[in-house]
Structure formats: structure tokens, C-alpha cells
Amino acid sequence: HHGRVRALGTPEELRSGLAQRLGTEGPLPTLEDVFRDVAGSGLDDQSGDFRDVRSTRRTASRVG
């Protein structure tokens, strides 16, 4: 999001706001849920561990 402010509020306000938007009842969403909601789903596509990152970097350096 290129350094843009996407959400403001206390942690409790952000959690409550997400619960309202989702229409959920019961326990409030976690701060991680709030982060994923605000940051977008692009984070799910970039999962991997250290070995995956190292392998990708090696390939990129060979290919140019």
C-alpha cells in the first residue's frame, strides 16, 4: 500500500470494526485478522520459509 495509512483507531476499535463489517458474533477478531483485512489478501500468496526465499534468490541471481 506504499506507505498509506489504511486504518486508524485503538486495537479494540479496529477489532470491533472488523467484527461489525464481517457480521460476526462471539469473540472479536484478532489483531492479525485486522492486519490481514487491512493489508489485503496479497500476503497469502507470498508464503514460504527461508529455504524457499533462498532458492528464489539464487535462481534470480543466475537468470539475471
Steps between C-alpha positions, in 0.01 A plus 500: 500500500804717452508661844137608505305506826229239458340495846498710814377419848585315814553125470159445660331738253666329204397155623141612567480672161611186320249290694222739395606499134512121497180467699659258744382432851693357790870563556648800323740444211868506591738781408647265241152472344480880495844524337410248231175683431671837470807377312301291255523142388827542310684380807355151467654462154850567628532233763816298533786422728865604496601222261239610245626858513864392472420278202309777326786745552757253365290441190451873449873568527577228243235616255584865544 
